[in-house]
Amino acid sequence: MTGLDDYRERARRWLVANASPGDENESEIERAKRFQHALFSAGYAGITWPPEYGGQGLSTDELVAFNEAAADFELPVIPLSIGMGMAGPTILELGTHAQKSRYIPALLRGDEVWCQMFSEPDAGSDVAGLRTKAVRTDAGWLLDGRKVWTSNAQWADFGVILARTDSNAPKHRGITMFIVDMREPGVTVRPLVVATGEAPFNEVVLDGVLVAQDAVLGEVNRGWEAAVAMLRHERVSIGTRVQKRANALGFDNLAELARRRGVTGDVTVRRRLAEAYVRESAVLAYGRVLQAEGKAGIEVGPRGSVAKLAGAELRLWQASVAQEILGPDVALGDPEFDAVALGMVAAPGVATAGGTNEIQRNIIAERILGLPKDGGIADRNTPFNRIRTSRRAGHEAEG
């Protein structure tokens, strides 16, 4: 047995002993914090994060090994996912030593919950169109504005927010990223109910909220660059967050659903299940590649959008397979299929969270494939333009 095999097996044994649902009277956030604290105490929190800030300082190999062991469990990680997948990595990348020392250990212990406040009523996918303002004063910065679709704000102790700090600057300039204490006077959180009947998102209103001068994350008026960094972490986090069995629409659950329905002998169903396995495995493999490259210091860049898009498309496709297996019975309210039905209803939301699929395709087209932003032929020397120019020259020569 290799060292990684041993690490994976020890993680699996620990998860068997610690990943149980726990007290049925325990709230979702209480369970998440308890579990995260247990992870930290056992040495499984922040596996690749720097030891000086509470991490384990291990390699991506150990992270992948732990994730492989954890894929068979339904872990209570959602309330802390913004902090672990977005805020924490961004603070590690852009924060000061004081910010890292203050926030990262508490995050890893499960003591504090984070949210991200980018989207606004008139600035969803167009993040740079935000209207929330931050005005510098002698005491700090005064924030006024409104954010929407904010996950986990109902639990959050802190939030990362974008606000305009220079109204005279071009659209993508004059924006600054701040860390906001969500318990400060002037912060109001209102739940937003979605099609599942749940309220995973919130509207956050900021009315004269004062934050300190050292609450700036990154540089003043350079918030767009900070936002791009955080969105990169977000897309990698979302795109690599695939749990094989815990996901109600994952391959193992789809196969079990087909067995219970007695349709595993159907050639079409078997073909769809085979494709489900291949697609899920491909998304998992790509996520591991990005995680390994990120740990090695290789810039993931717009390829994070590939992971996010692939994950969202996978969830939508899994929902369609579940629909084929269940047929109209999924709408009859049978409690046996509640988890699957909920997953199907929630699937379209995955194509919106973290930037719509259309936005991801634009990023991939422009920044990876080099396609022009509009329907014309751009002046830049890209593979797309070279092909277009070559074909046009060939047609003219034939004429």
PARONU-885029 format. One record per residue: z, x, y of N, C-alpha, C in turn; residue number from 1. Coordinates in steps of 0.001 Angstrom, whole numbers. Each point is the difference from the previous one (the first is absolute). Example, Ala and Ser with C-alpha at 12.3 -4.5 7.8 and 13.67 -1.06 7.14 Angstrom:
REM residues 2
7800,13190,-5690,0,-890,1190,0,900,1200,1
-720,-350,1050,60,820,1190,730,-770,1090,2
This chain:
REM residues 399
0,846,-1197,0,-846,1197,0,882,1248,1
-918,-256,926,-72,782,1236,1106,-419,959,2
159,825,1053,989,-346,1011,-265,-1344,637,3
-1282,-306,254,-343,-1291,603,263,-1149,-966,4
-278,224,-1273,293,-1034,-999,1496,-299,-33,5
792,1042,73,1450,-167,2,452,-740,1256,6
-590,376,1141,339,-663,1270,-345,-1485,-80,7
-1170,-320,-520,-450,-1385,-130,925,-797,-928,8
387,619,-1101,865,-688,-956,1397,-219,575,9
526,986,718,1308,-176,644,-58,-1094,1055,10
-1094,-42,764,-167,-1058,1002,-70,-1369,-667,11
-728,-69,-1124,-125,-1278,-704,1363,-475,-492,12
801,914,-568,1332,-388,-486,884,-461,1158,13
-120,697,1131,800,-403,1164,-415,-1392,480,14
-1291,-267,17,-494,-1298,447,444,-1122,-940,15
-6,266,-1304,476,-994,-965,1436,-389,328,16
796,966,397,1415,-252,267,265,-565,1389,17
-935,198,941,307,-335,1400,-951,-993,661,18
-1111,-355,-656,-996,-859,652,137,-1459,-390,19
1158,-398,-529,212,-1401,-360,140,-836,1266,20
-257,-1306,-84,84,-858,1191,1359,7,673,21
1074,220,-752,1324,37,611,575,-1384,202,22
925,-107,914,701,-1251,285,-980,-1035,553,23
-34,-1194,-612,-937,-1033,458,345,-511,1385,24
1236,226,462,404,-415,1346,-322,1052,1053,25
-500,1139,-455,-339,1090,907,-1309,-319,708,26
-50,191,1314,-1222,-278,751,-1025,1092,-251,27
-1249,-276,392,-1078,966,-191,281,1306,716,28
491,-88,1221,252,1216,764,1210,750,-544,29
1007,-730,-484,1173,661,-588,-390,768,-1262,30
-841,-627,-817,-431,662,-1226,-835,1237,324,31
-889,-130,986,-853,1137,373,839,1183,468,32
990,-262,834,845,1087,513,834,623,-1117,33
535,-842,-882,790,523,-1111,-849,886,-902,34
-1207,-470,-298,-879,767,-883,-422,1313,652,35
-324,-39,1295,-420,1224,693,1138,1013,34,36
1214,-472,203,1144,911,3,174,635,-1372,37
-220,-792,-1048,90,544,-1361,-1099,1025,-242,38
-1223,-285,490,-1098,968,-102,374,1319,659,39
572,-96,1177,376,1191,758,1057,804,-748,40
1010,-698,-507,1090,675,-704,-493,688,-1271,41
-1042,-587,-637,-536,557,-1240,-1053,1080,245,42
-388,205,1260,-990,1029,308,-1437,-460,-124,43
-232,-1321,108,-1364,-531,-109,-518,-594,1315,44
691,220,1095,-451,-488,1305,-613,1151,786,45
-1163,-253,598,-652,1057,768,-336,1193,-876,46
-641,-256,-1121,-247,1049,-996,-739,1194,595,47
-986,-254,874,-773,1101,592,424,305,1439,48
1023,-677,507,419,191,1395,886,1237,129,49
67,600,1196,746,1255,186,1490,-152,-307,50
596,955,-719,1428,-61,-328,899,-8,1226,51
-429,676,1093,864,65,1184,211,-1366,643,52
-819,-993,-370,179,-1346,531,364,-1007,-1100,53
471,506,-1133,470,-876,-1057,-955,-196,-1154,54
-1213,574,86,-964,-146,-1075,267,955,-1148,55
-850,-75,-1020,192,838,-1192,-838,1272,39,56
-1043,39,850,-816,1195,128,-802,343,-1242,57
-310,-1004,-822,-759,242,-1225,-1494,-195,248,58
-795,173,-1020,-1448,-88,143,-499,-1418,-246,59
-1283,-211,277,-621,-1292,-273,-5,-302,-1498,60
29,1029,-832,34,-231,-1449,1234,-802,-392,61
1151,372,560,1225,-753,-282,-81,-1414,568,62
-605,-150,1184,-154,-1330,586,-866,-881,-887,63
-1116,540,-475,-883,-759,-882,720,-348,-1299,64
755,947,-545,733,-251,-1247,1019,-1121,184,65
711,13,1131,965,-1073,253,-716,-1342,162,66
-1112,-7,756,-742,-1249,202,-538,-551,-1315,67
-402,884,-903,-472,-445,-1312,1129,-677,-771,68
1184,582,79,1149,-609,-675,388,-1324,660,69
-119,-52,1336,420,-1191,739,-996,-1140,-78,70
-1227,284,-443,-1045,-1031,-10,342,-1166,-911,71
884,219,-971,361,-1058,-938,1161,-859,499,72
496,262,1207,1168,-713,509,-321,-712,1312,73
655,-1108,220,-133,-724,1271,1114,478,917,74
-309,993,806,1008,621,848,141,-741,1316,75
1217,-108,529,245,-738,1249,-285,849,1232,76
-1258,425,154,-322,989,1029,-640,-586,1262,77
-402,-1269,-45,-752,-565,1130,750,90,1328,78
1286,-352,79,677,70,1304,21,1390,621,79
-123,1045,-820,48,1367,514,-1368,668,16,80
-1057,-753,-332,-1325,604,-154,-577,515,1311,81
283,-675,1116,-517,476,1296,630,1338,350,82
1292,111,-217,680,1245,301,-450,1139,-887,83
-76,-254,-1312,-349,1062,-942,-1477,362,52,84
-866,-989,246,-1430,267,-56,-649,291,1339,85
657,-366,1111,-659,119,1294,872,706,1040,86
1159,-609,334,837,570,1057,510,1386,-385,87
540,120,-1218,539,1286,-429,-1027,1124,20,88
-1160,-184,-659,-1014,1057,36,-470,340,1407,89
-73,-1000,896,-442,269,1372,1045,777,772,90
1273,-327,-201,1068,764,644,-8,1435,-504,91
-216,187,-1300,-73,1354,-546,-1176,774,591,92
-1092,-699,286,-1192,657,530,89,271,1497,93
544,-963,772,-68,83,1459,1354,99,691,94
1068,-308,-720,1311,-79,634,604,1350,338,95
966,-35,899,764,1202,326,1000,274,-1119,96
584,1189,18,1021,327,-1003,1159,-991,104,97
370,-358,1222,1104,-953,187,-350,-1363,-595,98
-1229,-458,192,-414,-1288,-556,-20,43,-1526,99
-517,1072,-560,-31,124,-1461,1416,21,-569,100
883,758,650,1375,117,-486,741,-1322,116,101
-305,-768,1037,700,-1275,212,-488,-1095,-937,102
-1322,-113,-178,-544,-1190,-664,-356,180,-1479,103
-486,1178,-395,-509,157,-1366,1097,-106,-1063,104
1143,692,134,1034,-139,-1038,496,-1437,-159,105
187,-704,1120,466,-1391,-76,-1031,-892,-678,106
-1277,278,256,-1070,-757,-643,5,241,-1506,107
122,1253,-401,-9,331,-1423,1204,-580,-729,108
1133,-96,675,1209,-571,-623,-62,-1520,-100,109
-948,-610,725,-63,-1453,10,936,-622,1015,110
503,800,937,950,-511,998,-698,-819,1076,111
-1268,335,305,-697,-644,1112,-1398,-442,-399,112
-409,-1135,551,-1305,-608,-298,-889,129,1233,113
-1304,223,-244,-950,203,1087,-1119,-1026,-37,114
-587,-246,1175,-1211,-816,102,-983,715,923,115
-1230,-485,16,-1062,568,830,-559,-1103,891,116
-75,253,1301,-457,-1010,955,-1245,487,723,117
-1161,-344,-569,-1285,351,593,-741,-1243,482,118
-246,-943,-911,-841,-1156,294,617,-913,1045,119
-878,-627,799,417,-957,1024,-889,-1246,-101,120
375,-1097,653,-824,-1219,-58,-1450,233,398,121
-237,896,964,-1373,276,451,-455,1402,-378,122
712,636,-918,-362,1364,-429,430,169,-1445,123
-797,-553,-919,296,115,-1416,-592,1272,-551,124
-1237,-95,-510,-671,1206,-486,-336,956,1144,125
-146,-546,1206,-265,837,1184,1336,458,580,126
643,935,-679,1345,425,395,33,523,1429,127
-1060,698,422,-5,605,1332,-74,-1046,1111,128
-245,-1261,-353,-44,-1062,1007,1366,-570,326,129
1066,684,-397,1355,-519,179,370,-209,1472,130
928,-940,228,459,-309,1359,1481,296,213,131
719,289,-1065,1408,357,157,112,1221,903,132
914,-72,967,123,1062,996,1331,732,-132,133
-22,1270,348,1221,798,92,-5,692,1358,134
1036,-228,782,100,558,1351,1148,1005,25,135
-304,1203,487,1023,1051,47,998,-290,1124,136
1284,136,-298,1065,-125,995,924,1209,-128,137
983,87,885,949,1108,-79,815,-64,-1288,138
210,-1212,-513,830,-177,-1197,-796,96,-1291,139
-1334,-31,106,-824,29,-1211,-1293,-760,221,140
-420,-770,-999,-1225,-789,71,332,-1473,-195,141
-578,-869,846,177,-1441,-140,-1231,-594,-676,142
206,-687,-1126,-1094,-568,-783,-54,-1512,163,143
-1206,-504,243,-238,-1440,72,-1293,-320,-737,144
44,-1017,-867,-1207,-392,-707,302,-849,-1219,145
-1046,-226,-806,138,-842,-1186,-838,581,-1133,146
597,125,-1168,-670,510,-1185,9,-1078,-1084,147
-1022,8,-863,-72,-991,-1079,-328,688,-1326,148
171,-783,-1090,-273,468,-1364,836,1234,-342,149
1240,19,494,874,1149,-218,795,-195,-1284,150
-353,759,-1030,706,-92,-1277,1399,591,123,151
963,-637,-673,1371,497,-146,812,6,1288,152
-538,-577,1083,757,6,1263,1296,-795,-117,153
33,-979,-915,1208,-812,-163,1170,826,-522,154
-291,1149,-614,1046,872,-518,147,1287,793,155
-969,317,831,-133,1362,530,1128,401,936,156
440,1238,-175,932,633,936,-773,717,1104,157
-1166,557,-369,-836,713,954,-1458,-382,-198,158
-773,157,1062,-1420,-266,-73,-778,1049,756,159
-1223,244,-454,-922,886,711,-986,-895,734,160
-140,201,1309,-810,-895,828,-981,790,858,161
-1157,-616,244,-970,545,946,56,-813,1286,162
5,686,1125,13,-673,1297,-855,782,981,163
-552,-717,980,-833,658,1021,895,580,1074,164
-189,1298,250,809,697,993,-810,459,1200,165
-1316,-160,-57,-860,332,1144,-1138,-1011,35,166
122,-996,869,-991,-1082,64,-1316,453,603,167
-11,1161,637,-1229,492,626,-824,893,-932,168
550,339,-1139,-689,883,-943,-1011,-789,-818,169
-1010,674,-594,-933,-685,-891,733,-687,-1139,170
-676,-910,-667,612,-888,-990,820,734,-1056,171
-519,1100,-517,691,707,-1064,922,1098,520,172
145,65,1314,947,925,601,1119,-815,641,173
1001,682,484,1066,-701,699,847,-878,-903,174
-4,272,-1318,826,-721,-970,1046,967,-532,175
1224,-491,-197,1077,854,-510,700,-702,-1159,176
429,772,-981,759,-532,-1135,1490,238,241,177
797,-1045,-238,1440,71,196,743,-426,-1264,178
1234,477,-116,935,-502,-1005,932,-973,703,179
94,-1218,-521,799,-1058,628,1134,-426,-924,180
1199,-62,554,1139,-583,-714,-171,-1522,42,181
-210,-616,-1161,-282,-1434,-55,1200,-863,341,182
1165,611,184,1201,-766,376,261,51,1499,183
-890,670,735,167,90,1452,-163,-1366,656,184
723,-262,1105,-205,-1252,743,-1456,-122,443,185
-556,-1199,-115,-1379,-231,397,-977,-11,-1158,186
456,366,-1223,-864,-49,-1178,255,-1317,-736,187
-1055,-811,-136,101,-1282,-708,-993,-6,-1152,188
470,-332,-1207,-835,-37,-1206,-125,-1438,-475,189
-1251,-471,-166,-259,-1362,-452,-885,37,-1250,190
395,-705,-1079,-778,38,-1245,-1332,-732,122,191
-1025,482,-746,-1304,-645,-80,-240,-399,-1458,192
-96,-1307,-262,-170,-506,-1360,-1474,28,-378,193
-300,498,-1230,-1378,129,-474,-270,-1009,-1109,194
-1192,88,-610,-446,-1005,-964,887,-98,-1227,195
693,1078,-362,868,-41,-1171,1305,-748,261,196
245,-362,1265,1256,-636,364,1065,1006,384,197
-306,1277,-144,940,1055,360,-235,433,1444,198
891,847,499,-135,514,1368,120,1516,-20,199
-1012,688,-549,71,1466,-86,-291,688,1326,200
-575,-745,948,-362,574,1300,837,-649,1095,201
-24,655,1154,795,-474,1127,-736,218,1318,202
388,-788,977,-358,249,1388,1203,685,647,203
-255,1051,751,1067,720,688,-271,-31,1497,204
951,-518,759,-119,-64,1459,935,1044,606,205
-529,792,923,800,1017,688,53,-355,1478,206
1206,-245,487,204,-441,1382,958,965,695,207
-590,981,698,822,973,709,860,841,-915,208
-573,450,-1123,750,805,-966,9,1462,452,209
1178,565,146,138,1370,479,116,956,-1183,210
-878,1019,-30,101,1067,-1004,147,1324,728,211
637,948,-656,291,1286,634,-1263,847,170,212
92,1003,845,-1134,893,222,-413,704,-1299,213
987,312,-848,-313,720,-1231,-409,-932,-1140,214
-280,-1265,342,-481,-946,-1010,-1501,105,-208,215
-673,829,804,-1444,197,-158,-258,750,-1312,216
-920,-527,-801,-395,655,-1249,-1377,611,218,217
-59,1313,0,-1235,678,377,51,348,1472,218
-1103,-233,720,-73,339,1417,-284,-1238,842,219
499,-2,1222,-281,-1073,945,-1501,-57,274,220
-546,-1205,-32,-1424,-272,234,-910,537,-1107,221
592,450,-1114,-790,446,-1148,310,-877,-1211,222
346,-1245,268,398,-908,-1063,-1126,-409,-928,223
-1252,83,495,-1109,-368,-886,-96,979,-1161,224
165,1290,280,-14,985,-1064,1152,-245,-974,225
1174,-372,541,1148,-307,-859,-278,-1237,-850,226
-681,-993,605,-333,-1219,-744,-959,293,-1135,227
-987,860,264,-960,372,-1044,728,684,-1151,228
962,860,333,775,681,-1038,786,-1006,-831,229
658,-955,663,788,-987,-735,-889,-913,-842,230
-1132,-415,540,-918,-843,-764,-550,749,-1212,231
-181,1309,155,-448,798,-1142,1049,-50,-1106,232
1276,182,379,1075,-74,-994,85,-1406,-599,233
-194,-1011,863,76,-1381,-480,-1074,-288,-1040,234
-1229,424,273,-1101,-319,-909,126,738,-1316,235
491,1231,67,246,727,-1244,1132,-681,-774,236
1051,-427,722,1136,-654,-647,-425,-1302,-667,237
-755,-835,734,-458,-1270,-561,-985,237,-1126,238
-930,924,220,-1047,234,-983,498,610,-1290,239
1141,700,36,518,640,-1208,1166,-764,-613,240
341,-1151,592,1139,-781,-491,-480,-999,-1055,241
-283,495,-1198,-475,-852,-1095,995,86,-1144,242
697,-1103,-293,929,-34,-1118,-673,-738,-1145,243
-146,678,-1135,-813,-531,-1083,559,-1294,-583,244
1308,-44,-243,564,-1164,-672,760,-915,939,245
650,589,1009,793,-827,900,-881,-938,809,246
-1242,405,276,-938,-836,736,-425,-1174,-884,247
227,-1217,473,-323,-1197,-792,-1479,-73,-338,248
-847,664,791,-1436,-24,-245,-500,1318,-607,249
917,876,-386,-395,1269,-599,-588,-186,-1387,250
-624,1051,-519,-695,-112,-1285,902,-488,-1126,251
1193,605,-127,881,-381,-1106,333,-1488,38,252
266,-513,1207,335,-1422,121,-1219,-885,-220,253
-1174,448,449,-1213,-784,-244,-301,-69,-1496,254
186,1128,-712,-244,18,-1440,979,-914,-726,255
1277,44,412,997,-876,-613,-305,-1468,299,256
-473,-269,1208,-378,-1368,372,-1139,-499,-889,257
-979,860,-241,-1121,-375,-871,471,-264,-1428,258
975,799,-467,533,-225,-1345,717,-1342,-88,259
806,-299,1018,733,-1274,-13,-957,-1189,70,260
-1124,189,650,-967,-1090,135,-938,-82,-1209,261
72,998,-887,-828,-12,-1199,-1478,235,266,262
-311,811,1028,-1407,211,356,-421,1461,-175,263
812,795,-714,-346,1415,-154,-1243,197,-865,264
-399,-1032,-749,-1220,112,-799,-1260,-288,787,265
143,-511,1208,-1147,-305,851,-605,1315,502,266
-1283,201,-282,-663,1251,375,56,228,1505,267
-210,-1055,781,22,137,1462,1377,424,485,268
1043,-611,-556,1364,345,391,316,1443,-376,269
-409,412,-1199,258,1369,-436,-705,1010,907,270
-1218,-348,410,-735,894,897,695,95,1357,271
492,-1121,483,694,-9,1295,1313,783,-85,272
710,-120,-1114,1244,738,-164,-270,1496,-72,273
-1074,375,-677,-364,1421,-67,-297,540,1393,274
-708,-781,775,-313,428,1367,1269,62,844,275
940,-928,-236,1270,15,728,746,1305,-263,276
-5,432,-1258,672,1252,-353,-665,1187,692,277
-1332,27,-20,-733,1112,601,219,34,1507,278
-87,-1139,650,174,-39,1463,1412,433,389,279
997,-532,-686,1379,346,318,242,1489,-210,280
-515,543,-1093,170,1423,-291,-685,864,1055,281
-1162,-440,478,-723,771,1016,774,40,1314,282
578,-1148,393,772,-42,1243,1243,880,-124,283
667,-62,-1154,1164,856,-230,-381,1481,73,284
-1106,358,-649,-429,1404,-31,-344,501,1395,285
-700,-824,775,-368,415,1354,1246,172,864,286
959,-897,-181,1244,121,746,727,1294,-310,287
-19,401,-1263,661,1252,-376,-699,1200,625,288
-1324,-63,85,-751,1084,629,419,147,1465,289
78,-1115,717,372,52,1411,1428,496,174,290
909,-456,-874,1382,468,85,76,1506,-220,291
-738,486,-978,13,1440,-297,-585,797,1158,292
-1084,-482,574,-627,707,1117,913,3,1224,293
634,-1142,260,907,-67,1139,1136,998,-125,294
565,108,-1207,1085,957,-230,-495,1430,167,295
-1264,249,-352,-567,1344,107,-452,330,1412,296
178,-940,937,-389,238,1378,-1454,-293,295,297
-688,-637,-939,-1400,-361,201,-60,-1320,771,298
-761,-34,1072,-98,-1188,839,-687,-1136,-753,299
722,-1101,-163,-562,-1172,-692,-987,-727,903,300
349,-129,1295,-898,-608,977,-461,-1394,-383,301
-1267,-297,262,-513,-1353,-237,-72,-388,-1471,302
200,964,-901,-5,-369,-1412,1184,-893,-354,303
1016,-18,879,1082,-951,-187,-507,-1427,69,304
-1048,-225,791,-604,-1327,90,-697,-374,-1301,305
-523,1001,-710,-606,-265,-1313,1064,-509,-962,306
1169,652,-1,1094,-414,-880,486,-1397,352,307
129,-263,1309,484,-1313,425,-996,-1087,-375,308
-1282,241,255,-1035,-983,-318,-85,-229,-1508,309
59,1082,-771,-83,-129,-1459,1172,-811,-537,310
1197,243,536,1168,-754,-437,-102,-1471,339,311
-479,-316,1205,-153,-1389,415,-1069,-716,-820,312
-1119,678,-218,-1072,-589,-810,461,-206,-1443,313
802,927,-497,535,-140,-1353,859,-1255,-110,314
886,-219,977,877,-1169,-62,-800,-1306,65,315
-1009,-62,847,-847,-1195,78,-740,-226,-1312,316
-474,1079,-591,-736,-115,-1254,931,-431,-1129,317
1225,558,-40,976,-407,-1007,314,-1497,117,318
80,-498,1227,261,-1425,200,-1130,-848,-577,319
-1233,470,135,-1136,-750,-543,33,-11,-1523,320
449,1102,-626,113,49,-1459,1088,-957,-472,321
1124,-16,707,1074,-931,-351,-479,-1444,93,322
-791,-304,1011,-546,-1348,160,-888,-374,-1183,323
-814,951,-449,-876,-258,-1148,801,-257,-1272,324
1086,745,-191,811,-152,-1206,757,-1331,5,325
566,-345,1151,823,-1207,79,-807,-1262,240,326
-1125,124,696,-775,-1187,332,778,-907,948,327
-231,-1306,-51,674,-915,921,1500,-124,-230,328
489,477,-1149,1431,-128,-287,868,746,999,329
-570,1001,661,785,767,961,492,-871,1141,330
-691,-1113,249,371,-878,1119,917,-1134,-418,331
420,-47,-1281,791,-1124,-491,1503,176,184,332
412,1145,536,1420,201,296,842,358,-1202,333
-605,524,-1076,753,423,-1170,831,1231,367,334
1342,-78,-129,848,1145,378,-366,1285,-737,335
-607,-125,-1179,-377,1174,-772,-992,877,758,336
-776,-628,875,-1041,729,710,327,207,1475,337
1258,-225,386,376,93,1411,-303,1377,591,338
371,1061,-737,-194,1357,540,-1478,301,183,339
-828,-432,-956,-1439,233,94,-592,-791,1163,340
403,-1261,112,-518,-840,1090,384,571,1362,341
1240,479,111,453,595,1260,-806,1249,319,342
-274,804,-1038,-804,1199,200,-1407,-321,454,343
-566,-1076,-530,-1353,-406,381,-45,-471,1452,344
1004,-785,391,39,-498,1375,220,1145,989,345
797,994,-416,315,1122,898,-1106,1039,55,346
-910,5,-987,-1019,1055,-93,-836,170,1268,347
-463,-1086,641,-808,205,1220,749,740,1097,348
1328,-138,30,769,694,1019,-60,1504,-137,349
-199,489,-1235,-99,1443,-223,-1246,558,682,350
-1025,-860,140,-1236,425,651,135,28,1526,351
1153,-443,507,245,-2,1442,1055,1025,386,352
1058,94,-792,1100,915,315,-499,1430,89,353
455,701,1043,-408,1395,161,-1404,180,521,354
-590,-1060,538,-1386,66,475,-921,-723,-956,355
-817,-896,516,-851,-822,-844,-997,838,-796,356
-523,-618,-1066,-1016,700,-795,-1206,378,854,357
-340,-852,962,-1142,293,874,255,1251,832,358
1231,127,504,357,1189,772,-78,1245,-884,359
500,-105,-1236,-46,1149,-911,-1445,399,-287,360
-873,-983,-185,-1412,307,-270,-650,685,1200,361
363,-436,1189,-539,650,1201,441,1461,68,362
1288,237,-288,512,1376,29,-720,860,-1027,363
-150,-532,-1209,-686,744,-1064,-1448,268,385,364
-667,-1025,551,-1411,137,360,-199,1045,1095,365
851,-59,1034,-199,860,1150,548,1413,-208,366
1190,101,-611,691,1292,-32,-197,775,-1300,367
-439,-686,-1059,-282,709,-1250,-1506,97,-245,368
-702,-1134,135,-1433,-17,-261,-835,406,1209,369
609,3,1186,-727,411,1196,-978,-1030,514,370
209,-1280,-325,-889,-1049,495,276,-271,1476,371
-992,-454,735,194,-283,1426,888,-1223,211,372
633,-87,1177,891,-1117,312,-758,-1279,291,373
-1286,115,357,-773,-1199,297,-1249,-10,-872,374
-857,-967,234,-1184,-147,-836,-1096,996,302,375
112,756,1097,-1042,961,355,220,1339,-671,376
-897,924,283,108,1341,-559,742,872,1002,377
1169,492,-389,801,818,905,-637,1378,163,378
390,682,1049,-564,1316,274,591,1088,-878,379
1203,-252,-567,659,1069,-729,-709,310,-1311,380
194,1219,-475,-665,484,-1203,841,-354,-1226,381
-199,-1197,-551,745,-457,-1164,-947,-150,-1174,382
546,-39,-1231,-872,-205,-1164,-836,-1263,125,383
608,-1082,507,-725,-1260,141,-1186,163,950,384
253,646,1144,-1064,141,992,-1106,936,-490,385
375,1051,-768,-1013,896,-518,-912,-734,-986,386
591,-874,-829,-815,-774,-942,-916,-950,753,387
557,-700,1014,-802,-944,774,-1164,712,686,388
320,1162,608,-1032,739,717,-1090,487,-944,389
425,501,-1184,-960,487,-994,-926,-1110,-478,390
592,-1169,-281,-812,-1124,-473,-980,-458,1082,391
489,-56,1234,-875,-433,1083,-1169,967,180,392
291,1310,-90,-1061,1003,135,-1016,-144,-1134,393
502,-292,-1205,-887,-180,-1129,-921,-1196,175,394
566,-1112,495,-803,-1201,228,-1072,262,1054,395
404,740,1064,-964,273,1071,-1132,892,-527,396
368,960,-885,-1007,893,-546,-987,-774,-886,397
560,-987,-789,-862,-791,-852,-960,-872,821,398
539,-455,1175,-823,-854,833,-1130,760,637,399
